[in-house]
Amino acid sequence: MSTDSKELLLEITNLQIEGFSDEQWHQIVKGVDLTLHRGEVLGLIGESGAGKSTIGIAAMGYAKPGCRIHGGSIRFDGMELTTASDEEKRKLRGSRIAYVAQSAAASFNPAHTLIDQFSETVVEHGINSREKAYEDAKELYRKIRMPNPDDIGFRYPHQVSGGQLQRAMTAMALSCRPDLIIFDEPTTALDVTTQIEVLMTIRDIVEQFNTAAIYITHDLAVVAQMADHIKVLRYGETVEDADTRTMLSDPEEDYTKSLWAVRSFRKEVEAPAPEPTPILRVESVTASYTRSLNPVLIDVDFEIHRGHTTAVVGESGSGKSTTARVITGLLPPQKGAVFFDGAPLPPDYRKRSKDQLRQVQMIYQMADTAVNPRHKIRDIVGRPLSFYLDMQGEEKEKRLRDLMEMIEMDPDLFLDRFPSELSGGQKQRICIAKALAAEPAFIICDEVTSALDQLVAEGILRLLDRLQQELNLAYMFITHDLATVKAIADEVIVMLEGKVVEQGSKTDIFAPPHHEYTELLLSSVPEMDPDWMDRVIEEREQKGGMIAAGN
């Protein structure tokens, strides 16, 4: 069906949004127009700060804290949201307009079960009884291939993996069968196998219920599978606007072409020959969060050398981040040991010396939650200098400035700012500086680029590569993004259900023949082809059905 024959649901005209900083208002969205029909998916893409999420939230008649809708029109199904009362807009949100945020962990109440939070909006709007809402939740969990769909809803958010939590939030947005859903980077935190399942579900829901969707993403290959139409944004303005196939095959603007060309980075300098003693060795580690549960790690065994980057890949729940928790001493193993530079590390971080703690640092996926929003950058980066190295006064100030220059941020501009005054990429650089301040030999990078747009992510990868060469650092790079693995890794470890199923050099792992699970991962990486997902689904159905991402 052509767009012309579909019912117009959302029309935004000359949208202008301002943000307050430095004691004055600044324009951040500058006269953007868009239209959306029932059953249509509009992709919003662009680098960090382009205004994608601000526009998506404005489609609900809402402005983020510190922002205001300054001009223009937002009409949803004939209702002007810029002049609608708060009560009128509250009735729409959650029932007719739903929002799926990027960070599921920050969106759930840790004190309530998943199924209770799923049911809350449905019951509040009088759409279903709690009992019927529970049954609907289980059915939706089944549709998006959640493990144990009849029982998983009765878990609390901390009892499921990040990928499971993101899928649970997608199901929650669908609970009222809304007319419009804003998906704000909904698969950013998901591994590639889980991502396909979620994308399939989103597309099925759009088709089955004639739902309209705004799909915000920095992943061009994903938007190619989802969107009927793509709008490219930069600095709050529309750069280019076209149907998906035209946009992918023949972009007109230089900026759009530059987005299409990113992720060209490949590590050029070969890692040095391995030293006899690895900087880190994980030896036959088995671990569980409680002794009553089945192990989440089973006989995990690998080593990492100085100057090398070892990527650990696998679907959500495969044990990647749990392995990092064992290495850092946050989760003592039931069996096995971790060795640093040939010497065993105490399994509990509280029993490690200050120097042992200093040598192993971690950079987290969500920079927003890894830094204290009330502290200035100089305090965030400076604390490890005081704690680990006893630096004070001029010596500490000089080192602070050196660290800021290492991460390519001007110390005069940024040291006295708060995290809220930085972009996502800048905050991640601050997290890198904080890790470097301890002068470690080994750094765990846990999905450090997954929340960043592709231009910013490429800059972070280049920075990490340069720092590794200059400081001879060893990296354990936890990621679900195989493009990142190809860009930066020397060795690759593939994990599934708590076990290492394959490991070796990057060249060996990516060269056929592959382990069956590695083949699944490689075949699940989206391509810049609108027909890619349909082709993959068809191929897997012919082989006997999709392999569920059960974690």
C-alpha positions in Angstrom: 0.0 0.0 0.0 1.4 3.4 -0.9 1.8 6.1 1.7 -0.7 8.3 0.0 -3.5 5.7 0.7 -2.6 5.3 4.4 -4.2 7.4 7.1 -2.0 10.3 8.4 -1.3 9.8 12.1 1.5 12.3 13.0 2.4 15.6 11.4 5.1 17.8 12.7 5.7 21.2 11.1 8.5 23.7 11.7 9.4 22.1 15.0 11.7 24.3 17.1 13.1 23.2 20.4 15.4 25.1 22.7 17.7 23.9 25.5 18.9 26.0 28.5 22.6 26.3 29.2 25.1 29.0 30.2 22.1 30.9 31.6 20.4 31.3 28.3 18.2 29.4 25.8 19.9 27.9 22.7 18.1 26.4 19.6 18.7 22.7 19.4 16.0 21.6 16.9 15.7 24.1 14.0 12.5 23.9 12.0 12.1 20.2 11.4 9.1 18.8 9.5 8.0 15.2 9.3 4.9 13.1 8.5 4.0 9.6 9.6 1.2 7.3 8.5 -0.4 4.3 10.1 1.7 1.2 9.5 4.7 3.2 8.5 8.2 3.3 10.1 10.3 6.4 9.9 14.0 6.1 10.6 15.8 9.0 12.3 19.5 8.8 12.0 22.5 11.1 12.6 25.4 11.5 14.9 25.2 12.3 18.6 23.6 15.7 19.2 21.7 15.7 16.0 18.4 16.0 17.8 17.0 12.5 17.1 15.8 11.6 20.6 14.7 15.2 21.2 12.4 15.0 18.2 11.2 11.5 19.1 10.2 12.6 22.6 8.6 15.8 21.1 6.3 13.5 19.1 4.6 12.7 22.5 4.2 16.5 23.2 7.0 16.3 25.7 10.3 18.1 26.1 13.2 16.7 28.1 14.2 18.5 31.3 16.1 21.7 30.4 14.4 21.9 27.1 11.2 23.6 25.8 9.1 23.4 22.6 9.5 26.9 21.3 7.6 26.8 18.0 5.9 24.8 15.4 3.1 22.3 15.3 2.8 18.6 16.5 -0.5 17.1 15.4 -1.3 13.5 16.5 -4.4 12.0 15.0 -5.8 15.5 14.7 -4.9 16.7 18.2 -2.5 19.6 18.5 -0.1 18.5 21.2 1.6 21.8 21.7 -1.6 23.3 23.1 -3.1 20.2 24.6 -3.6 20.1 28.3 -1.3 17.9 30.5 -4.3 15.7 31.3 -5.0 15.1 27.6 -1.4 14.3 26.9 -1.2 11.9 29.9 -4.1 10.0 28.5 -2.3 9.5 25.2 1.1 8.4 26.7 1.4 4.7 27.4 -2.0 3.9 25.8 -1.9 5.4 22.3 1.7 6.6 22.2 4.5 4.4 23.7 8.2 5.0 24.1 11.0 2.4 24.2 14.2 3.8 25.7 17.7 2.9 25.0 18.7 2.0 28.6 16.3 -0.7 29.9 18.2 -0.9 33.2 17.5 2.7 34.0 13.8 2.4 32.9 12.6 -0.4 35.2 11.7 -0.1 38.9 14.1 -2.6 40.6 11.5 -3.2 43.4 8.8 -4.7 41.1 8.7 -7.7 38.9 8.7 -7.4 35.1 5.2 -8.6 34.7 3.8 -6.2 37.3 5.4 -3.3 35.4 4.1 -4.7 32.1 0.6 -4.7 33.6 0.6 -1.3 35.3 -0.3 0.9 32.3 -2.8 -1.6 30.9 -4.7 -1.7 34.2 -4.4 2.0 34.9 -5.9 2.8 31.5 -8.7 0.3 32.0 -7.7 -1.7 29.0 -7.4 -5.1 30.7 -7.7 -6.7 34.1 -4.5 -7.7 35.8 -5.1 -11.3 35.2 -5.7 -10.8 31.4 -2.6 -8.4 31.3 -0.5 -11.3 32.8 -1.7 -13.7 30.1 -1.0 -11.0 27.4 2.5 -10.4 28.8 3.3 -14.2 28.6 2.1 -14.3 25.0 4.2 -11.3 24.0 7.2 -12.7 25.9 6.7 -15.8 23.8 6.5 -13.8 20.6 9.8 -12.1 21.2 11.4 -15.5 22.2 12.1 -14.7 25.9 13.3 -17.9 27.7 10.7 -19.5 30.0 8.0 -17.0 28.9 5.4 -18.2 31.4 7.8 -17.6 34.3 10.4 -15.0 33.4 7.9 -12.1 34.0 7.9 -13.0 37.7 11.6 -12.1 38.0 13.0 -8.7 39.1 15.0 -6.6 36.7 18.3 -7.5 38.3 17.6 -11.2 37.8 17.6 -11.1 34.0 20.3 -10.2 31.4 20.5 -6.8 29.7 19.2 -8.3 26.5 16.3 -9.9 28.2 15.5 -6.6 30.0 15.5 -4.7 26.7 13.1 -7.2 25.2 10.9 -7.0 28.3 10.7 -3.2 27.8 9.7 -3.7 24.1 6.9 -6.0 25.2 5.8 -3.4 27.9 5.5 -0.7 25.2 3.3 -3.0 23.2 1.0 -3.8 26.1 -1.7 -1.3 25.2 -1.3 -1.9 21.4 -0.5 1.8 20.8 -1.0 3.7 17.5 2.5 5.1 17.7 5.7 3.7 19.2 8.9 5.7 19.5 11.9 3.3 19.5 15.0 5.1 20.8 17.9 2.9 20.0 16.0 -0.2 21.2 18.6 -2.8 20.0 21.8 -1.0 20.9 22.4 -3.2 23.9 21.5 -6.4 22.2 23.7 -9.1 20.7 23.1 -9.7 17.0 21.2 -13.0 17.4 18.8 -11.4 19.9 18.6 -8.2 17.8 17.1 -10.2 14.9 14.4 -11.6 17.1 13.5 -8.1 18.5 13.5 -6.5 15.0 11.3 -9.3 13.7 8.8 -8.7 16.5 8.8 -4.9 16.0 8.1 -5.4 12.3 5.4 -8.0 12.9 3.7 -5.7 15.4 3.8 -2.8 13.0 2.2 -4.9 10.2 -0.3 -6.8 12.4 -1.7 -3.8 14.3 -1.1 -1.1 11.6 1.1 0.7 14.2 3.2 3.6 13.2 6.8 3.9 14.5 9.6 6.3 14.8 12.9 4.3 14.9 15.8 6.3 16.2 19.2 4.7 15.7 22.8 5.2 14.8 23.0 1.7 13.2 22.5 2.2 9.5 22.2 -1.5 8.7 19.4 -1.9 11.3 17.4 1.1 10.0 17.7 -0.4 6.5 15.7 -3.4 7.7 13.1 -1.4 9.6 12.3 1.9 8.0 10.1 2.7 5.0 11.5 6.3 5.0 14.7 7.8 6.4 15.4 11.3 7.7 19.0 12.3 8.2 19.6 14.9 10.9 22.6 17.0 11.9 22.8 19.8 14.5 19.0 19.8 14.8 18.3 20.3 11.1 17.2 17.9 8.3 20.1 17.1 6.0 18.3 14.6 3.7 14.9 12.9 3.5 14.0 10.0 1.2 12.5 6.5 1.0 14.9 3.9 2.4 15.9 2.2 -0.9 16.7 5.6 -2.5 18.6 6.8 0.6 20.8 3.7 0.7 21.5 3.4 -3.0 21.8 7.0 -4.0 22.3 9.5 -1.1 22.6 13.1 -2.4 24.3 15.0 0.5 28.0 14.7 1.4 27.2 14.3 5.1 24.9 11.3 4.3 27.6 9.7 2.2 30.0 10.2 5.1 27.6 8.3 7.5 27.4 5.5 4.9 31.2 5.3 4.8 32.0 5.1 8.6 33.4 2.0 10.4 36.3 2.0 7.9 38.8 1.8 10.8 41.0 -1.3 11.0 43.8 -1.8 13.5 46.9 -1.4 11.4 49.8 -2.2 13.8 50.2 -5.9 14.6 50.2 -6.8 18.2 53.7 -7.7 19.6 54.7 -11.3 19.9 53.2 -12.8 23.0 55.5 -12.8 26.1 56.0 -16.1 27.8 53.8 -15.0 30.8 50.4 -13.6 29.9 49.3 -10.5 31.7 46.1 -12.2 32.6 45.1 -15.9 32.7 41.6 -17.3 33.6 42.1 -20.9 34.5 39.2 -23.4 34.6 36.8 -20.9 36.2 33.3 -22.0 37.1 31.0 -19.4 38.8 27.4 -18.9 39.9 25.6 -16.0 41.5 24.2 -18.3 44.2 25.1 -21.9 45.0 21.5 -23.0 44.4 21.6 -21.9 40.8 23.2 -23.6 37.8 26.7 -22.2 37.0 26.7 -19.2 34.7 30.4 -19.9 33.9 31.7 -23.4 33.2 35.4 -24.2 33.0 36.3 -21.0 31.3 39.9 -20.9 30.3 41.9 -18.3 28.3 44.8 -15.9 28.5 45.5 -12.3 27.4 49.0 -10.8 26.6 50.4 -7.3 27.0 49.8 -5.1 24.0 47.0 -7.4 22.7 43.3 -6.9 22.4 41.2 -9.9 23.0 37.5 -9.6 22.0 35.0 -11.7 24.0 31.8 -12.2 21.9 28.5 -14.0 22.4 24.8 -13.4 22.9 23.3 -11.8 25.9 23.7 -14.1 28.9 26.6 -16.1 27.4 28.8 -15.1 30.4 30.9 -12.3 28.9 30.2 -9.7 31.6 30.2 -12.4 34.3 33.7 -13.3 33.3 34.7 -9.6 33.8 33.1 -9.7 37.3 35.2 -12.7 38.2 38.4 -11.0 36.9 37.7 -7.9 38.9 36.9 -9.8 42.0 33.2 -8.8 42.2 32.2 -12.5 41.8 34.5 -15.0 43.5 34.5 -18.3 41.4 33.3 -21.6 42.8 36.3 -23.3 41.1 39.4 -22.2 39.2 41.5 -19.0 39.5 42.6 -15.8 37.9 46.3 -15.0 37.5 47.8 -11.6 36.9 51.3 -11.5 35.5 51.8 -15.1 36.7 50.6 -14.6 40.3 47.1 -15.6 41.5 44.7 -12.8 42.3 42.6 -13.1 45.5 39.1 -14.1 44.3 37.4 -11.4 46.4 38.4 -7.8 45.5 38.2 -6.8 49.2 41.2 -9.1 49.8 43.3 -7.6 46.9 46.1 -5.1 47.6 45.7 -1.5 46.3 48.3 -2.3 43.6 46.4 -5.4 42.5 43.2 -3.3 42.3 45.1 -0.5 40.4 46.4 -2.9 37.7 43.0 -4.1 36.5 40.5 -1.3 35.5 37.2 -1.4 33.7 35.4 1.0 31.3 31.6 0.5 31.3 29.0 0.5 28.5 26.9 3.3 29.9 29.0 6.3 30.7 26.0 8.1 32.1 25.8 5.7 35.0 29.6 5.3 35.5 30.3 8.9 36.5 28.9 10.9 39.4 26.7 13.6 38.0 27.4 15.9 40.9 31.1 15.9 40.5 33.2 17.9 38.1 35.4 16.2 35.6 38.5 17.1 37.6 37.1 15.2 40.6 36.0 12.2 38.6 39.4 11.7 36.9 41.4 13.0 39.9 40.1 10.5 42.5 42.1 7.5 41.2 45.2 9.7 41.2 44.7 10.4 44.9 43.5 6.9 45.8 46.0 4.8 43.9 49.0 7.0 43.5 48.8 9.5 46.4 49.0 12.5 44.1 48.2 15.9 45.4 48.6 19.6 44.5 50.6 20.6 41.5 51.6 17.0 40.6 48.0 15.9 40.5 47.0 19.0 38.5 49.7 18.3 35.9 48.7 14.7 35.6 45.1 15.7 35.2 45.9 17.9 32.3 48.1 15.2 30.7 45.3 12.7 30.9 42.8 15.1 29.3 45.3 15.7 26.5 45.7 11.9 26.1 42.0 11.5 25.5 42.0 14.5 23.1 39.9 16.9 25.3 41.1 20.4 26.1 41.7 20.5 29.9 40.9 24.3 30.0 37.5 23.7 28.5 36.4 20.5 30.2 38.1 19.9 33.7 35.6 22.2 35.4 32.5 21.0 33.7 29.9 18.5 35.0 29.0 15.3 33.1 25.7 16.7 32.1 27.5 19.3 30.0 29.2 16.7 27.9 28.1 14.6 24.9 27.9 10.8 25.1 31.2 10.4 23.3 32.9 12.9 25.6 31.6 11.2 28.7 33.0 7.9 27.4 36.4 9.6 26.9 36.3 10.8 30.5 35.7 7.1 31.6 38.7 6.1 29.6 40.8 8.9 31.4 39.5 7.7 34.7 40.7 4.2 34.0 44.1 5.4 32.7 44.5 7.5 35.9 45.2 4.4 37.8 48.1 3.5 35.4 46.8 -0.1 34.8 48.3 -2.8 32.7 45.0 -4.4 31.8 41.7 -2.8 31.0 38.3 -4.4 30.5 36.2 -2.5 27.9 32.6 -3.6 28.4 30.5 -2.7 25.3 32.2 0.8 25.4 31.0 1.8 21.9 27.6 0.2 21.7 25.7 3.3 23.0 27.5 5.7 20.7 26.7 6.7 17.1 29.1 5.3 14.5 31.1 8.4 13.9 31.8 8.8 17.7 32.4 5.1 18.2 35.0 5.1 15.5 36.8 7.9 17.3 36.8 6.0 20.5 38.2 2.9 18.8 41.0 5.0 17.3 41.7 6.5 20.7 41.9 3.1 22.4 44.2 1.8 19.7 46.6 4.7 20.0 46.7 4.4 23.8 47.4 0.7 23.5 50.4 1.4 21.3 51.7 4.2 23.5 51.2 2.4 26.8 51.5 -1.3 25.9 48.1 -1.9 27.4 46.2 -5.2 27.3 42.5 -5.0 26.5 39.7 -7.5 27.1 37.0 -6.1 24.8 33.5 -7.4 25.6 31.2 -6.7 22.7 28.3 -8.0 20.6 29.3 -5.9 17.6 31.4 -8.0 15.2 32.3 -5.0 13.2 34.0 -3.7 16.3 35.8 -7.0 16.7 37.1 -6.9 13.1 38.3 -3.3 13.7 40.2 -3.7 16.9 40.8 -7.3 18.0 43.9 -9.4 17.8 42.4 -12.5 19.3 38.7 -13.6 19.7 36.9 -15.7 22.3 33.4 -16.9 21.5 31.2 -17.8 24.5 27.8 -19.5 24.6 25.8 -20.5 27.8 28.8 -19.9 30.0 31.3 -21.8 28.0 34.1 -20.9 25.6 33.1 -22.6 22.4 35.9 -21.2 20.2 39.0 -19.1 20.6 42.0 -18.1 18.4 43.4 -15.3 16.3 40.9 -12.9 14.6 42.0 -14.3 11.3 41.4 -17.9 12.3 38.0 -17.2 13.9 36.6 -15.2 10.9 37.9 -17.7 8.3 35.7 -20.7 7.5 35.0 -23.3 8.5 33.3 -21.9 11.6 31.9 -23.4 14.7 28.1 -23.6 14.3 27.5 -20.9 16.9 30.2 -18.6 15.4 28.5 -19.1 12.0 25.2 -18.0 13.6 26.8 -14.8 15.0 28.5 -13.9 11.7 25.3 -14.5 9.7 23.3 -12.3 12.1 25.3 -9.1 11.5 22.9 -6.8 9.6 23.9 -5.6 6.2 23.1 -2.3 4.4 20.5 -4.1 2.3 16.7 -3.6 3.0 16.2 -7.3 2.0 18.8 -8.7 4.2 16.6 -9.7 7.2 14.0 -11.3 5.0 16.7 -13.4 3.3 18.2 -14.5 6.6 14.7 -15.5 8.0 14.0 -17.5 4.9 17.4 -19.3 5.0 16.9 -20.2 8.6 13.4 -21.4 8.2 14.6 -23.7 5.4 17.2 -25.1 7.8 14.6 -25.8 10.4 13.7 -22.5 12.1 15.4 -19.7 13.8 17.9 -20.5 16.5 16.5 -18.7 19.5 18.6 -16.3 21.4 17.6 -17.8 24.7 19.6 -15.5 27.1 
